[in-house]
């Protein structure tokens, strides 16, 4: 299957805000609206987007794809000091991040006991079904970017233990706050799409696709993309990545911090076909016409799992990792570049759904799919930094006390959904270019004064879904997003501004 290095669409969990939506923006991200659908970017544009992002985050001009270079990174890991700590995923069915009354404490310390953070959590993060709803996103990000808190911290600062109004936050409390805050993390979507089938439906899929050259949301992450991500982000840069380990409709995000791979000798075309274990005879490699050589790869990844409840191991880093092994065939073209691959055997029905890299939290918006809006990023970070003995004003640059190599989202990429001077589009409360499925998608448009008397018709993948007049400065609609890549088209009717300035298409991914 051709390697599709997916558009690095934005998300705040999952993936950080994408390219600016303006006339000189990347054509891989935003497009003037037209009557006919805009084709997705070419593979070269997508590759360039990956390389550009990699360069801006790490200062590295090359995203390694040559097979001869790839094999030099047959294993990789974060530095030992950066092994993510173990924690709970704070299930919503168990009061979320308030299961130890942490948010009640936060309200006492910062809101004079008024139930703001705790009340919001109870109202928005307390669903009993599905049972897998929780904070695995936030817990994964927290373990990837923060050391486990060491000491208890009191607020107000300097207050005496036991004194009236003095609130003590234990390491357990601070981990819960980090997980909640990290639900708002900026992140970059690397590859893959959410598979929206049940486990039984996944297992019932045919081994050979009707169109072998196309992989749908339950076939990817493409194993070639997957392997290059491990090599470049984890092997070369020693940065953890997060994956949805579960390829069906449930989402289980975990931090991958170590991998090891073995490679077969070069396979000829017949050997590569046999390696797929399809049970169907093929005369040729039908998955990617550009493939010229093949290698069977076995990769074991180590990731930090999480528990249903806070327990005696919470906060530890020396808990044995969860491990899973994948088998796949990598495709290499005539230039020696990895261009794709196919999952093999059991891995065809059990491989990662999508991959992403986490960054710092953005400001909360109050959307129920994100983090608690009553937590201050500044206050939570300060609690953690004081617990660690770091500079509370700049803990990530407090060297050598903080040895973590923490990367921040590159500037200039945070304006997905914005048409400067006129309006801003939000999905699930964010200018992200990404959202989670499992509920109605929330579209909001905020407009400048000049557009308050205008009408805008909204199309999803070419089909009209609503027409609104944002007379109060904003308008909201709810709709159902199909899984995968989607196009929202806005067509305006304004007496004051030309539609050529206003009509835009916005791509986003639903997982």
Beta strands, then each sheet from edge to edge (+ up, - down):
strand 1: 10-12
strand 2: 30-32
strand 3: 75-77
strand 4: 153-155
strand 5: 167-169
strand 6: 185-192
strand 7: 241-244
strand 8: 253-263
strand 9: 293-304
strand 10: 322-332
strand 11: 338-343
strand 12: 354-361
strand 13: 418-419
strand 14: 423-427
strand 15: 434-435
strand 16: 441-447
strand 17: 455-460
strand 18: 463-468
strand 19: 474-479
strand 20: 484-493
strand 21: 504-510
sheet 1: 1+ 6- 12+ 7- 8+ 3-
sheet 2: 1+ 6- 12+ 7- 8+ 9- 10+ 11-
sheet 3: 2+ 21- 15-
sheet 4: 2+ 21- 20+ 17- 18+
sheet 5: 4+ 5-
sheet 6: 13+ 14- 16+ 19-
end
